[in-house]
Amino acid sequence: MHSPKPLLGISVFLLLASAILGVLNGSRAKTLRDDVAVAKSQRETAERQRQAVEKKMKAGETKVAGEQAKISENESRIASAEADLVKTQTEKSDLQAKVQADENQIAELQKHIEEMTKSPANPNPGAASVAELQAQLEDARKQLEGAEHEKTFLTEKLQPT
């Protein structure tokens, strides 16, 4: 039979080898746990950064949509203002034409009044009497005054405010 000394030496050697391997294995397991914790931390950081970027993108998209709405609103205001300008210019030209027509009518009436006041009474039996001519003259003066009032009104209306 074999003596217990070599068997005891082999047992002690194997026990020491298993203790050394256990320490190395524990160290390796700790390193792996640390690596897993670091990887998990990095993954969480990357996820938070991704969420922050997505949030910024959504905020940017919302801001862009708001700015586009403002641009559309401003464009519609501009179109409305242009339409109002065209309408106002048309009204102005119409009023100017009316003022010109009134001025022409006033000139004709003044010419007619001057002709009536300058020409002596016609002694012709078929001619209008002095009273009729004065009535016509009075009517012409009233028309002239009315035309002048209308001209003044239109001129005031055309004046830039």
Residue pairs with C-beta under 8 A, 6 or more apart in sequence:
92 158
95 154
95 157
95 158
96 158
98 154
99 151
99 154
99 155
99 158
102 147
102 150
102 151
102 154
103 151
105 143
105 147
106 144
106 147
106 148
106 151
109 140
109 143
109 144
109 147
110 144
112 140
113 137
113 140
113 141
113 144
116 133
116 136
116 137
116 140
117 137
121 127
121 130
121 133
128 136
